[in-house]
Structures are given as C-alpha cells and as structure tokens.
Amino acid sequence: MLTNPRRNSLVAIALLLALAGVLLVGARGGRAVAAGFGKTARSHRRADPEARPGAVKARARAGVNATTLPNPGNGLSTNPEFFPIGVWLQTPTQTARQYAGIGVNTFVGQFEGNHPEDLQALKEAGEILISEQDSVGLTNPDNGVIKAWESQPDEPDDAQPNGEGGYGPCVEPSTIIAEYHKLKEADPTRPVYIAFGRGVAEANWPGRGSCTGDTAMYREYAEGADIVAFDVYPVNEGYPLSIIATGVDNLREWAGNKPLITIIETTPIEGGRGPTPAQIRAETWLALIHGANGVEYFCDILSPTFVEDGCLTIPKVVKQMKADDEQIASLASVLNSDTIVGGVTVTSKVRVDTMEKVVGGQTYLFAEAVGTKGGKATFNLAGLGNAKVTVLGEDRTITMSNGTFKDKFKGYGVHLYEIPAEAG
C-alpha cells in the first residue's frame, strides 16, 4: 500500500464539487449520477464500416463481402508482438517491478514531472513511459523509456478548476493544438498522447460544465494528438458496462484511425463497490472488441483512505489483471492486425459483439455478450468449412460445420475463438 508526497494534487482532485446541480468528484472521469439508459440493441452493428477512416475491401472468403479496417498500430512500438497494457500515475521506484510482474508494460504519467530515479526504475523493469515533456525527459540518459509525451492538462474536455475553488469551462481545442505543436517542435520523434474524460462515452455528462453536449470539440481536440485515450468507470459511476463500447465507437469516429487507448477501472475508487474480476475482464475485452489499440488501468483508491496502488492490494483483482494481461500479450500480433468487418453473422436473443481477425491463415473471433442476461449464440463465418474451434483459455473445443458453430454466454461473458487455417 503506497502513499506518495508527490500526489497532493491527485488527492485534492477527490474533493466534492457541484456542477449543474449534480454532485461530482473529479479524478480521471470523476463521478456523477448516472444518466438513464434504455435497452441496448440485440446485436452490435457498426454504422457503415466502409465509411470508417482507411477502410478498404478485404480479401474476402468465398461468397463474403467483407471490409478490412486497417489497424493504426498503437503509436508506441512497431513491434507486432507488443500491445500496450498501461497503468496510470504510479510511482515507478516503488511498483515498476510489481506491475511488470503481472503483465503491465506501460506507465502513464509522472508526479510533478519526470525524475531520474523513476526513469531508471522503469528501464530496469523493462517498462516504457508516456509522460509530460520536461527538461529531464528531454535530456536524461535513461529517457529512451519515454515513448510518448502526455498532453496537459489531463481530461481537457472536462470543466477546469478556476483557481477560486470553482470550475470554469473546458480547455479550448485551439489551446490543445497549440500545445501539440509546441511538444512536437521540442521533440518531433515522439508521438503525443491525450486522455479525455467521461464525456466521450456520455455526451450529456455535466462534468464538462459549459462544454457539456458539444461533441464536435473532440474532432478538434484530436488534431492535437497522435494517440487518444478516454476513461469511463461503469461500476464506480453507475453505468452499464456497455458504455465502454459506446466510448470506443464515439472516439474512433471523432478521432479517425488514430491509436486509441481505453482506461479501465480496477478498484472501488471512492470506497463502496468496485468492479469484480469478471467485470474487469468484460470491460477490457469490450474495449478491445470495439477496436481499442491498448488498455490502461486506473489503480488508485481515492477514499476513504488514499491508496495509490490500490489494485495491487486486492488479490482477486491482481489475479484477474495478470490473467488478462498474459492473454492479451499472447494475442498481441492478432490484436495489432487489421480487423475484418462483415465476415461473421451472429444469431442470438441477446446482444453479442464480435471482432474478427485473420493472421497466418488462422481466423480469430472475439465475442462478448453485452448485457447482464446471458444466452446462446450461433456464429456463421461464410466461406469457412468444417473444423474444431479452440476456445482460448478455456480448455475446450467446439465443432464447426460449414462455417457455423454455437456457444453459450453468461451476462457480459467473453469467449475467444481460434479457427485453424484448414477450415478455409
């Protein structure tokens, strides 16, 4: 359990404020009374995939009119075996090796700028860093661990402190774009990362103050970054887990085909109830299935007692993070490949979202039941034949006949399928 004297600013963020008559807490998305959500659609359909940035026709299987969405990469490494699994604002000298041990490979943010001892700790642990640009970051001999600069402030789309105990409007996109050019002028070799708040996923969230509802700003904000990220914490903030998918889809539309990272809750941020291991897995894979190019964990507990590395103090959370991280790392080259849209048909009484990839002749189908109610689903991959489908991580196989197989899902259950090349 860590407390850190350099974290006064984050602890202060946990103070209550009132905006638009709703009680809020600002910290990587904060907390607000949940807006009403209606029933979700039965099955996920991305609107007009060929209109997505960079879409091209796929080399389709026989009889399949599919579209390939080129993968933008993650912006941090060109190694196809590297997939970003990050953690936000932790102390490298104290926890770099612990996080590396559970599969985290990227630290995001530094307390009050970069510190030589932190860069050294990250280097020794084999971690990389996204951090604020400063003289230490630009000149320290260990700055090779820094792979991107973090645009400031964090969550510029939210209402900003006005210095008088209250809050003013969000940061103007022009300010962010000017900051971007300043960062690139000082170092044109590294990309710029920017993280947005809950407004990406919930347009009418009042924590944006006078900017609430103005989603057009995100297209402008995206001009001031090379890598985009956002946070929303469904369990802590009272939303259905499906809001993760909404956020990814929205930001992809607004930012175009730029690397996109989704920030995932892991703790009871303000006490009370935090996500279960199953919910952490569901949020993580829902983001990936919708096209996130990296994940980043929010590990703090802000109250009743501040714990910086809160996720590491909850054994069942550590176990789940490690299992997810290892599975993601094993599928890095698959996740980093282009996505096939329109190659699979799902028949189910519940919503099931899917992502299809083809790597080395093998087909990968990642699927999640989106909703608290589970059910059966039938998958048809036109053009494929008969095969034994491996369900990754579950020690079982399913028989596929003429490109069709069936499976059962729990609510927000995740199954990852691998189909051998000979099936095609």
C-alpha positions in Angstrom: 0.0 0.0 0.0 1.5 3.3 -1.1 1.1 6.9 -0.2 3.2 9.4 -2.0 4.1 13.0 -1.0 4.2 14.0 -4.7 0.5 13.1 -5.0 -1.1 16.0 -3.2 -2.7 17.2 -6.5 -4.4 13.9 -7.1 -5.8 13.6 -3.6 -7.1 17.2 -3.9 -8.9 16.2 -7.0 -11.1 13.9 -4.9 -12.8 16.9 -3.3 -16.6 17.2 -4.0 -17.9 19.9 -6.3 -21.3 20.7 -7.6 -21.9 21.3 -11.3 -25.3 21.6 -12.9 -26.9 20.5 -9.7 -25.2 17.1 -9.8 -22.7 16.1 -7.2 -19.4 15.3 -8.9 -16.0 14.0 -8.0 -13.2 14.7 -10.5 -10.5 12.1 -10.9 -9.9 10.6 -14.3 -13.6 10.9 -15.1 -15.0 11.6 -11.7 -18.4 10.6 -10.5 -21.9 11.7 -11.4 -25.4 10.5 -11.1 -25.9 8.0 -13.9 -28.0 9.1 -16.8 -30.9 6.9 -17.8 -30.1 4.1 -20.3 -32.6 2.3 -22.4 -32.4 -1.3 -23.5 -29.4 -2.0 -25.8 -29.9 -3.3 -29.3 -30.0 -7.0 -29.8 -26.8 -7.2 -31.8 -23.9 -4.7 -32.3 -23.7 -3.2 -35.8 -21.0 -0.7 -36.6 -22.6 2.0 -38.8 -21.4 1.9 -42.4 -17.9 0.3 -41.8 -16.7 1.3 -45.3 -17.1 5.0 -44.2 -14.6 4.4 -41.4 -11.2 6.1 -41.9 -8.9 3.9 -44.0 -11.4 1.2 -44.8 -10.6 -1.0 -47.8 -12.1 -4.1 -49.3 -10.9 -7.3 -47.7 -9.6 -10.3 -49.5 -12.8 -12.0 -48.7 -13.5 -15.6 -48.2 -15.7 -17.2 -50.9 -19.1 -15.5 -51.0 -18.2 -12.9 -48.4 -18.5 -9.2 -49.0 -16.2 -8.1 -46.1 -14.3 -4.9 -45.3 -10.9 -4.6 -43.8 -10.3 -1.8 -41.3 -6.5 -1.1 -41.3 -5.1 -1.2 -37.8 -3.5 2.1 -36.9 -1.0 0.5 -34.6 -0.6 1.6 -31.0 1.7 4.6 -31.6 4.3 3.3 -29.1 6.0 0.5 -30.8 6.2 -1.0 -34.3 6.8 -4.5 -32.8 3.8 -6.6 -33.7 4.3 -8.6 -30.5 3.9 -5.5 -28.3 0.4 -4.4 -27.2 0.1 -1.6 -24.7 -1.1 -2.6 -21.2 -0.7 0.5 -19.1 -1.3 1.9 -15.6 -1.9 5.5 -14.8 0.1 7.7 -12.4 2.0 5.2 -10.3 5.5 5.5 -8.6 8.0 3.5 -10.7 10.6 3.3 -8.0 8.1 1.5 -5.8 6.0 -0.5 -8.1 7.5 -0.9 -11.6 8.6 -4.4 -11.0 5.3 -5.4 -9.4 3.3 -4.2 -12.3 5.8 -5.7 -14.8 5.2 -9.0 -12.9 1.5 -9.0 -13.7 2.0 -8.1 -17.4 1.7 -4.3 -17.3 4.2 -2.9 -19.8 3.5 0.9 -19.9 3.4 3.6 -17.2 1.3 6.7 -18.0 2.1 10.0 -16.2 4.6 11.1 -13.6 4.2 13.0 -10.4 5.3 16.6 -10.8 7.3 15.8 -13.9 10.0 13.2 -14.7 12.6 12.1 -12.2 15.9 10.4 -13.0 15.3 7.6 -10.4 11.9 6.8 -11.9 13.3 6.6 -15.5 16.0 4.3 -14.2 13.5 2.1 -12.3 11.3 1.8 -15.5 14.4 0.9 -17.6 15.4 -1.8 -15.1 11.9 -3.3 -15.1 11.6 -3.3 -18.8 8.7 -0.8 -18.8 8.0 2.1 -21.2 6.6 5.5 -20.3 4.2 8.1 -21.5 5.0 11.3 -19.6 4.8 15.1 -19.5 7.6 16.7 -21.5 10.2 18.5 -19.4 14.0 19.0 -19.3 14.6 15.7 -17.5 12.5 13.8 -20.0 14.3 15.5 -22.9 17.9 15.1 -21.7 18.2 12.3 -19.2 20.3 9.4 -20.4 17.5 6.9 -19.5 14.9 8.8 -21.5 14.7 6.0 -24.0 11.9 4.6 -21.9 9.8 7.5 -22.8 7.8 6.6 -25.9 5.3 9.4 -26.0 4.6 12.8 -24.5 1.4 13.4 -22.4 -0.6 16.4 -23.4 -1.6 18.6 -20.5 -3.9 19.0 -18.8 -5.4 15.5 -18.3 -9.0 15.5 -19.4 -9.1 18.9 -21.1 -12.7 18.2 -22.2 -13.9 18.5 -18.5 -14.7 21.6 -16.6 -11.3 23.1 -15.4 -10.5 24.5 -11.9 -10.7 28.3 -12.0 -8.3 28.9 -9.2 -11.0 30.2 -6.9 -12.4 27.0 -5.6 -14.8 26.6 -8.5 -14.8 25.4 -12.1 -14.8 27.1 -15.4 -15.2 25.8 -19.0 -13.2 23.0 -20.6 -9.9 23.8 -22.4 -10.4 25.2 -25.9 -9.3 22.8 -28.6 -7.1 25.6 -30.1 -5.1 25.5 -26.8 -4.5 21.8 -27.1 -3.5 22.1 -30.7 -1.0 24.8 -29.8 0.4 22.6 -27.0 0.8 19.8 -29.5 2.8 21.9 -31.9 5.0 23.1 -29.0 5.7 19.5 -27.9 6.4 18.4 -31.5 8.8 21.3 -32.0 10.8 20.3 -29.0 10.8 16.7 -30.0 9.4 15.6 -33.4 10.4 12.0 -32.8 7.8 11.0 -30.2 4.0 11.0 -30.6 1.7 13.0 -28.3 -0.9 11.2 -26.1 -4.1 12.9 -24.8 -6.7 11.5 -22.4 -10.3 12.6 -22.3 -12.9 12.2 -19.7 -16.3 10.6 -19.4 -17.9 13.0 -22.0 -16.6 10.7 -24.7 -18.9 8.0 -23.6 -21.8 10.1 -22.2 -22.4 13.2 -24.2 -24.6 14.9 -21.6 -22.3 14.3 -18.6 -22.5 17.6 -16.7 -18.9 17.4 -15.5 -17.9 19.2 -18.7 -19.6 22.3 -17.4 -20.5 24.8 -20.2 -19.0 22.4 -22.8 -21.5 19.6 -22.0 -23.0 18.2 -25.1 -20.5 19.7 -27.5 -19.1 16.6 -29.0 -17.8 18.4 -32.1 -14.9 19.6 -29.9 -13.5 16.1 -29.8 -12.8 16.2 -33.6 -10.8 19.4 -33.0 -9.1 18.0 -29.9 -7.9 15.0 -31.9 -6.0 17.3 -34.2 -3.7 18.0 -31.1 -2.7 14.4 -30.5 -1.3 11.3 -32.2 -2.7 8.8 -29.6 -6.1 9.3 -28.0 -7.5 7.8 -24.8 -10.6 8.1 -22.6 -11.9 6.9 -19.3 -15.3 6.0 -18.0 -15.8 3.8 -15.0 -19.1 1.9 -15.3 -19.2 0.2 -11.9 -18.0 3.1 -9.9 -20.1 5.6 -11.8 -23.3 3.6 -12.1 -23.4 2.9 -15.8 -23.9 -0.4 -17.7 -20.6 -1.9 -18.8 -21.7 -1.4 -22.4 -20.8 2.3 -22.1 -17.2 1.2 -22.7 -18.2 0.2 -26.2 -20.0 3.5 -26.8 -17.0 5.4 -25.8 -14.6 3.5 -28.1 -17.0 3.8 -31.0 -17.5 7.5 -30.4 -13.8 8.4 -30.1 -13.0 6.3 -33.1 -15.5 8.2 -35.1 -14.3 11.6 -33.9 -10.5 10.9 -33.9 -10.3 8.9 -37.1 -8.0 6.0 -37.3 -5.5 7.1 -34.6 -4.3 4.7 -31.9 -6.9 4.6 -29.2 -6.4 3.5 -25.6 -9.3 2.7 -23.2 -8.8 3.3 -19.4 -10.2 0.5 -17.3 -11.4 0.7 -13.6 -10.0 -1.8 -11.2 -10.8 -0.6 -7.7 -13.6 0.9 -5.6 -12.3 4.4 -6.4 -14.2 6.2 -3.6 -15.0 3.3 -1.4 -18.1 1.3 -1.8 -18.3 -1.3 -4.6 -15.6 -1.7 -7.2 -15.6 -3.9 -10.2 -15.5 -7.7 -9.8 -12.8 -9.7 -11.7 -15.4 -10.7 -14.2 -16.4 -7.1 -14.8 -12.8 -6.1 -15.2 -12.4 -8.8 -17.9 -15.7 -7.8 -19.5 -14.7 -4.1 -19.7 -11.3 -4.9 -21.0 -12.5 -7.2 -23.8 -15.4 -5.0 -24.7 -12.9 -2.2 -25.4 -10.7 -4.5 -27.4 -13.5 -6.0 -29.4 -14.6 -2.5 -30.4 -11.1 -1.7 -31.6 -9.1 -0.2 -28.8 -5.4 -0.4 -29.6 -4.3 -0.5 -25.9 -5.7 -0.6 -22.4 -4.7 1.4 -19.3 -5.7 0.6 -15.8 -6.8 3.1 -13.2 -5.5 1.5 -10.0 -6.0 4.2 -7.3 -8.3 4.2 -4.4 -9.1 7.8 -3.5 -11.2 7.4 -0.4 -12.0 6.7 2.4 -8.1 6.3 2.5 -6.0 7.1 -0.4 -4.1 4.2 -1.8 -2.0 4.8 -4.9 -1.5 1.2 -5.9 -5.0 0.1 -4.8 -5.4 -2.6 -7.4 -2.3 -4.3 -6.1 -3.8 -4.6 -2.6 -6.8 -6.6 -3.9 -5.6 -10.2 -4.5 -8.5 -11.2 -6.8 -8.0 -8.1 -8.9 -4.3 -8.8 -9.2 -5.1 -12.4 -10.3 -7.6 -11.2 -13.0 -5.3 -8.5 -14.3 -2.4 -10.9 -14.6 -4.6 -13.5 -16.4 -6.0 -10.8 -18.8 -2.6 -9.3 -19.4 -1.0 -12.6 -20.2 -3.8 -13.5 -22.6 -3.6 -10.1 -24.3 0.1 -10.4 -24.7 -0.2 -13.8 -26.2 -2.6 -12.3 -28.8 -0.6 -9.1 -29.4 0.1 -9.9 -33.0 -3.6 -10.7 -33.6 -4.8 -7.6 -31.9 -2.3 -5.5 -33.8 -3.6 -6.8 -37.2 -6.3 -5.5 -39.4 -10.0 -6.2 -38.5 -12.4 -7.9 -40.8 -15.9 -6.4 -40.7 -18.9 -8.1 -42.3 -17.4 -11.6 -42.3 -19.4 -13.1 -39.4 -23.2 -13.3 -38.8 -24.4 -13.7 -35.2 -27.8 -15.1 -34.4 -28.9 -14.7 -30.7 -31.6 -13.4 -28.5 -29.0 -11.4 -26.6 -26.6 -8.8 -28.0 -23.3 -10.3 -28.8 -20.5 -8.0 -30.1 -17.7 -9.6 -32.2 -14.3 -8.8 -33.7 -12.8 -10.9 -36.5 -9.1 -11.2 -37.3 -7.2 -13.3 -39.8 -3.5 -13.9 -39.1 -1.3 -16.5 -40.7 -4.3 -18.1 -42.3 -6.0 -18.7 -38.9 -9.2 -16.9 -38.1 -9.8 -15.4 -34.7 -13.2 -14.4 -33.5 -13.5 -12.5 -30.2 -17.1 -12.3 -28.8 -18.8 -10.9 -25.8 -22.4 -11.0 -24.6 -23.3 -7.3 -23.9 -25.8 -7.2 -21.1 -26.4 -8.8 -17.8 -28.5 -11.5 -19.3 -26.7 -14.4 -21.0 -27.8 -16.7 -23.7 -26.9 -18.9 -26.7 -25.4 -17.6 -29.9 -24.8 -19.0 -33.3 -21.9 -17.8 -35.4 -21.6 -18.2 -39.1 -18.4 -17.4 -40.9 -19.3 -17.6 -44.6 -16.7 -19.3 -46.7 -15.3 -21.5 -44.0 -15.9 -25.2 -43.7 -15.6 -27.8 -41.0 -13.2 -27.6 -38.1 -12.6 -27.8 -34.4 -12.7 -24.4 -33.0 -10.5 -23.8 -30.0 -11.9 -21.6 -27.2 -8.7 -19.9 -26.0 -8.1 -20.1 -22.2 -11.0 -22.5 -21.6 -9.5 -25.9 -22.4 -12.3 -26.8 -24.8 -13.2 -27.0 -28.4 -16.4 -26.6 -30.4 -17.3 -28.3 -33.7 -17.8 -26.0 -36.6 -19.8 -27.3 -39.6 -20.0 -25.4 -42.9 -18.7 -22.3 -41.1 -21.3 -22.4 -38.3 -20.9 -23.1 -34.6 -22.8 -22.4 -31.4 -21.8 -21.4 -27.9 -23.3 -20.2 -24.6 -22.6 -16.9 -22.8 -23.1 -15.6 -19.3 -24.0 -12.0 -19.0 -21.0 -10.0 -20.2 -19.3 -13.3 -20.8 -16.3 -13.3 -23.1 -15.2 -16.1 -25.4 -12.1 -16.0 -27.7 -12.1 -18.4 -30.6 -9.3 -19.7 -32.8 -10.2 -21.4 -36.1 -7.4 -23.3 -37.9 -6.3 -22.4 -41.4 -7.6 -25.6 -42.9 -11.2 -24.6 -42.2 -10.9 -22.1 -45.1 
